[in-house]
């Protein structure tokens, strides 16, 4: 540590050693061997020697400013803004040491109360006053020390506290004890008021503003934020959750078939009732000077009756509904809205009918008109809506969908809506809701307050009239399952981290933790990646909408980061990516942080390798096509040759067939001629033989007969020879070469021919 930042606990003055006085303990004792103490301020040093008080200026000049001073008085000393204050409980005054001068504040206060213990820590310059288990912090306001109440801590004086620190930003109190360790107390500006009556529950519903800082219920209990008063006793058997004032500020509430009235003039001790015999009164409302009563019949038709005064006789208008009426509110002097289990009806008194039907089929819980004239309504687990251009526009839900069970909406002077629900109290900007009604892509963020912020129960109550109030002192009041919750919106902080308080420096790759700065480089074979989002935020992380989006991945959707504040990323393709993180740092204002991811590819995942592989694939495809083309070309050529050969064969076959045809034709003709020739050649000899035979039978002369016998012999012999050669003669057409190479006598042939 640099020498100039050292703070010594002692000082030497004229060979006397002074011990630095400190008061960071509630124990009243002093070191037995120390006779000299000092308190140092920027304006000088005050020296205490158990007899007097001396002042030493920054230049070293000394003077005595008080006689007859004992160390015992220092047990109630503290310093703020370079002024030393020493409380004197015995005389109920406070000594003031400022710029080397002494003065007194003679006004009794908690500072100089005999029951007060003062804790002063010189390191953080905080001063606490503890009185009757109440802890206050001291602040200088208008140059005077002023106490602000922080908390009540039972038996705090018995804790032997050695360390106290108040974190104003986080609204937390740290109490350190050498035995029990560190106790962290979440302080809250929410106040839960309960009646604390034995054997009665603390469930609260309807209440009315009673004084500028209290509400009253129908059972006669007045609730402040820190106490209750009982004005009257009332046992209400039926839970009809309606409470209104009449024109004389008398209280009106329901019980089965009666309207009870408690009179303000008797401090609500006297009462009377208005009976609706045979009918159950299900609703009671006030519209301007008119009163509204909802009564069903035996067929469960609901009749909404408008009464001009609080006598509840002779209604001037009656409207009939087939579904139950849950809420009624005024729009103007003529129009009012009636919310039913099947939507909202805009009713006209002058026209005596419904002029509009809105929010069809929605189960209406409450309808409210805000200061800007906009109409909002809540439903039974169907969300809450804005009526815009006679259309119901549903507002977006929170991350868990709790806002779907919204009850009542109160608006503060900063334009923020405070919405009670079955699971927490929500704060949201009205402007963001109106922007969403115009553009559904606009972002709406809710801040949810829970038991961690000071409630006793997360469940608030609605379905009553009224189920939320704004008091004259600015306090908001909501009923809950465990009392009424009081708070001033200006005192309720929404805790957000600062824009520079998100640290993204660690990641878990597989089982290994790696550190990085701005850029995280990984091999492409990683399996799972957890990126840790370190943020010093110890409230409900859902209130800051911690979200992440991985860009350059074809995904433009924000993803919610889990409560463990880790962003998990599965295996993605090699490349460069940008991880964009955002979170709220104020209402509706996001801070962003970028982390670059570089997924290194293996050689086979590089672009060069992919291009080379593509080239090889293209070349292979070209070669395959070329080979296939060559194969087809060769096959085509072969087919052409085969076709040519087939054509030649067919031509030869055709020629052969033509020749065969001609041969057959010639053979037929030849056979015909042969048959004609054979017939002729056989017929002639046979006829000649027949003729000779006839001649022979007629001839008587032997010589002539012999001559005829010789003619018959020779003719028969020639016929025999002819028949012997007939086979060869008939097959003569089959021979390709019918030329007889053997020589024959032409004369003999002619003679043979001529013989016949």
BELHU-V598185 format. One record per backbone hydrogen bond with DSSP energy under -0.5 kcal/mol. NH is the residue of the N-H (numbers start at 1). CO is the residue of the C=O. E is the energy in kcal/mol with one decimal. If there is no record, write none. Layout:
nh = [NH/NH]
co = [CO/CO]
e = [E/E]
This chain:
nh = [5/6/8/11/13/13/16/18/18/19/20/21/23/26/29/34/35/37/38/39/41/44/45/46/47/48/49/53/54/55/56/57/57/60/63/65/66/68/69/73/74/75/76/77/78/80/83/84/85/86/87/88/89/92/93/94/95/96/97/98/98/101/103/105/106/113/116/117/119/120/120/121/122/125/126/128/129/130/131/131/134/135/136/136/137/138/139/141/141/144/146/148/150/151/153/156/158/159/160/162/163/165/167/167/168/171/172/173/174/175/175/176/176/177/178/181/183/184/185/185/186/187/187/191/193/193/198/200/204/207/208/210/211/214/215/216/217/220/222/222/223/223/224/224/229/231/231/232/234/236/237/240/241/242/243/244/246/249/251/252/253/254/255/257/258/259/260/260/261/262/263/266/267/268/269/272/274/275/276/279/281/281/282/282/283/285/287/288/290/291/292/293/294/295/295/296/297/300/302/303/304/304/305/305/306/307/307/312/316/317/319/321/326/326/327/329/331/331/332/336/337/338/339/340/340/341/343/343/344/345/346/347/347/348/349/352/353/355/356/358/361/362/364/364/365/366/368/370/370/373/375/376/377/378/379/380/381/382/383/385/386/387/388/388/391/393/393/394/395/401/404/405/406/407/410/412/415/417/418/419/419/420/420/421/422/424/424/425/426/427/428/430/433/434/435/436/437/438/439/442/447/448/449/453/454/455/460/460/461/465/469/471/473/474/476/477/478/480/481/483/483/484/485/486/486/487/489/489/491/492/492/493/495/496/497/501/503/503/504/505/506/507/508/509/509/510/510/511/512/514/514/516/517/518/519/520/521/522/524/526/529/530/531/531/532/532/533/534/534/535/536/537/541/543/544/545/546/547/547/548/549/551/551/559/561/562/565/567/568/569/575/577/578/579/580/580/581/581/582/583/584/585/586/589/590/591/593/595/596/597/598/598/599/599/600/600/605/606/606/610/611/612/613/614/615/616/617/618/619/620/621/622/623/624/625/626/627/628/629/630/631/632/633/634/635/636/637/638/639/640/641/642/643/644/645/646/647/648/649/650/651/652/653/654/655/656/657/658/659/660/661/662/663/664/665/666/667/668/669/670/671/672/673/674/675/676/677/678/679/680/681/682/683/684/685/686/687/688/689/690/691/692/693/694/695/696/697/698/699/705/706/707/708/709/710/711/712/713/714/715/716/717/718/719/720/721/722/723/724/725/726/727/729/730/731/732/733/734/735/735/738/741/746/749/750/751/752/753/754/755/756/756]
co = [2/3/6/18/11/16/13/11/16/36/9/38/120/161/27/31/33/48/19/46/44/41/56/39/54/37/52/66/47/63/45/55/61/57/55/53/53/51/51/70/71/72/73/74/85/83/80/97/78/95/76/93/87/88/88/105/86/103/84/96/101/98/96/94/104/110/113/130/128/23/118/126/120/121/121/119/136/117/129/134/131/151/129/134/148/127/146/139/144/141/139/137/135/135/133/153/155/156/157/176/176/174/165/172/166/167/167/185/165/173/183/163/174/181/160/177/175/182/173/183/184/171/185/486/191/484/196/197/480/466/216/214/214/211/223/208/221/217/220/229/215/221/222/227/222/220/229/220/219/234/235/238/239/240/465/252/250/246/262/244/260/242/258/255/255/274/253/258/272/251/270/263/264/263/266/261/259/273/257/276/256/279/280/294/294/292/290/286/287/307/285/305/283/293/303/280/301/297/321/295/302/319/293/303/317/291/305/309/306/306/304/302/324/339/339/337/332/335/335/347/329/345/327/338/343/324/340/362/358/338/356/336/345/353/334/348/348/346/346/344/342/359/340/362/378/378/376/368/374/370/387/368/385/366/383/363/379/404/404/377/393/375/386/391/388/386/391/392/384/398/401/402/403/420/418/416/412/428/410/417/426/408/418/424/405/421/458/449/419/447/417/415/429/430/431/432/433/434/435/439/427/446/425/450/451/450/421/458/479/241/477/475/212/471/487/469/485/483/459/202/480/193/478/191/484/476/474/487/488/488/489/491/493/494/584/498/501/534/502/503/532/514/530/507/512/508/528/509/509/507/512/505/519/504/517/596/519/598/600/523/569/508/529/567/506/530/565/503/532/533/501/535/539/540/541/542/541/545/582/559/580/549/578/548/546/566/562/531/566/529/599/597/551/595/549/578/579/593/547/591/544/589/589/586/588/583/581/579/518/577/520/596/575/597/522/598/602/602/603/606/607/608/609/610/611/612/613/614/615/616/617/618/619/620/621/622/623/624/625/626/627/628/629/630/631/632/633/634/635/636/637/638/639/640/641/642/643/644/645/646/647/648/649/650/651/652/653/654/655/656/657/658/659/660/661/662/663/664/665/666/667/668/669/670/671/672/673/674/675/676/677/678/679/680/681/682/683/684/685/686/687/688/689/690/691/692/693/694/695/701/702/703/704/705/706/707/708/709/710/711/712/713/714/715/716/717/718/719/720/721/723/723/725/726/727/729/730/731/731/732/736/739/744/745/746/747/748/749/750/751/752/753]
e = [-1.4/-1.3/-0.5/-1.7/-0.6/-2.9/-1.8/-3.3/-0.7/-3.1/-3.3/-2.5/-0.8/-1.0/-1.4/-1.6/-0.5/-2.9/-1.6/-2.3/-2.8/-1.1/-2.9/-2.8/-3.1/-3.5/-1.5/-2.8/-2.6/-3.7/-3.2/-0.5/-3.0/-2.3/-1.8/-2.7/-1.3/-0.7/-2.0/-1.5/-1.9/-1.2/-1.2/-2.2/-2.2/-2.4/-1.4/-2.4/-3.4/-2.5/-1.8/-3.2/-0.5/-0.9/-1.7/-2.2/-3.2/-3.4/-3.1/-0.6/-2.5/-1.9/-2.3/-2.9/-0.7/-0.7/-1.9/-2.3/-2.8/-2.7/-0.5/-2.4/-0.6/-1.2/-0.7/-3.0/-2.2/-2.9/-0.5/-2.5/-1.9/-3.1/-2.8/-0.5/-2.4/-2.9/-3.1/-0.7/-3.2/-1.0/-3.8/-2.2/-2.7/-1.4/-3.2/-1.4/-1.3/-1.4/-0.5/-2.4/-1.3/-2.0/-0.5/-2.9/-1.0/-1.5/-1.6/-3.1/-3.2/-0.5/-2.8/-3.4/-0.5/-2.0/-0.5/-1.8/-3.0/-0.5/-3.4/-0.6/-0.5/-2.1/-0.8/-3.0/-0.6/-3.0/-0.5/-1.4/-2.4/-0.9/-2.3/-2.8/-0.9/-0.9/-2.0/-2.5/-1.8/-1.7/-0.5/-4.0/-2.9/-0.6/-0.5/-3.1/-2.5/-3.4/-0.6/-0.8/-0.6/-0.8/-0.7/-2.0/-0.8/-1.9/-2.3/-2.3/-2.0/-2.0/-2.1/-2.9/-1.9/-0.7/-2.2/-0.5/-1.5/-2.4/-2.9/-0.6/-3.0/-2.5/-2.1/-0.8/-2.3/-2.7/-1.2/-1.9/-2.3/-0.5/-3.1/-2.1/-2.2/-0.6/-0.6/-3.0/-1.0/-2.4/-2.4/-0.6/-2.6/-2.7/-2.9/-2.1/-2.0/-0.5/-2.2/-0.9/-2.0/-1.8/-3.1/-2.8/-0.6/-3.4/-2.8/-0.8/-3.1/-3.2/-0.6/-1.1/-2.3/-1.1/-2.5/-3.1/-0.6/-2.8/-1.7/-2.1/-0.5/-2.3/-2.3/-1.8/-2.8/-2.4/-3.4/-0.5/-3.3/-1.2/-1.1/-1.1/-3.0/-2.4/-2.2/-2.9/-0.7/-2.6/-2.5/-1.1/-1.0/-3.0/-1.1/-3.3/-1.8/-1.8/-2.4/-1.0/-3.2/-0.9/-3.4/-0.5/-2.2/-2.3/-0.6/-3.3/-1.9/-2.4/-1.0/-1.7/-1.3/-0.5/-2.0/-2.8/-2.3/-2.6/-0.8/-3.1/-1.3/-3.4/-0.7/-0.6/-2.4/-0.7/-1.2/-1.8/-1.5/-3.4/-2.3/-2.3/-1.5/-3.5/-3.0/-0.5/-2.9/-1.9/-0.5/-1.0/-0.5/-0.5/-3.4/-2.2/-3.0/-2.3/-2.1/-2.4/-1.5/-2.4/-2.7/-1.9/-1.8/-1.1/-2.7/-1.9/-2.4/-0.5/-3.3/-2.1/-1.7/-1.0/-2.3/-0.7/-2.3/-2.0/-2.1/-3.1/-2.3/-1.7/-3.8/-2.5/-1.9/-1.4/-2.2/-2.1/-0.8/-2.0/-3.0/-3.6/-0.6/-1.6/-0.5/-0.5/-2.0/-0.7/-1.1/-0.6/-0.7/-0.6/-0.5/-1.9/-0.6/-3.3/-0.5/-0.6/-0.6/-2.1/-3.2/-0.6/-2.7/-0.7/-1.7/-0.6/-2.1/-3.1/-0.5/-1.9/-0.7/-0.5/-2.4/-3.1/-0.6/-2.7/-1.6/-1.4/-1.8/-2.3/-0.5/-2.7/-1.9/-0.6/-2.7/-2.4/-0.9/-0.6/-0.7/-2.6/-0.7/-2.0/-1.3/-0.8/-0.7/-0.6/-2.4/-2.7/-2.0/-0.7/-3.1/-3.1/-2.6/-0.7/-2.0/-2.6/-0.6/-3.0/-1.3/-3.0/-0.7/-3.8/-2.9/-0.7/-0.5/-3.1/-2.4/-1.7/-3.0/-2.7/-1.1/-1.9/-0.5/-3.0/-2.4/-2.3/-3.0/-2.7/-2.8/-0.5/-2.9/-0.6/-3.4/-0.8/-2.4/-0.5/-1.0/-2.1/-2.9/-2.9/-2.8/-2.2/-2.7/-3.0/-2.6/-2.7/-3.2/-3.1/-2.5/-2.7/-3.2/-2.7/-2.6/-3.1/-3.5/-2.6/-2.7/-3.1/-2.8/-2.7/-2.8/-3.1/-2.7/-2.6/-2.7/-2.9/-2.5/-2.6/-2.8/-3.0/-2.7/-2.8/-3.2/-2.9/-2.6/-2.8/-3.2/-3.3/-2.9/-3.3/-3.4/-3.2/-3.4/-3.5/-3.4/-2.9/-3.2/-3.6/-3.4/-3.0/-3.7/-3.7/-2.9/-3.8/-4.1/-2.9/-2.6/-3.7/-3.7/-2.5/-2.8/-3.4/-3.4/-2.7/-3.5/-4.5/-3.0/-2.6/-4.0/-2.8/-2.6/-2.1/-0.8/-2.2/-2.8/-2.5/-3.2/-2.6/-2.5/-2.8/-2.8/-2.2/-2.6/-3.0/-2.1/-1.2/-2.0/-2.5/-3.2/-2.6/-2.4/-3.3/-2.8/-2.2/-2.7/-2.9/-2.9/-2.3/-2.8/-2.9/-2.7/-2.7/-2.9/-2.4/-2.3/-2.5/-2.3/-1.5/-0.9/-0.5/-1.8/-2.5/-1.6/-0.8/-0.5/-1.0/-0.6/-0.6/-0.7/-0.7/-0.8/-1.9/-2.3/-2.9/-2.9/-2.2/-3.2/-2.1/-0.9/-0.6]
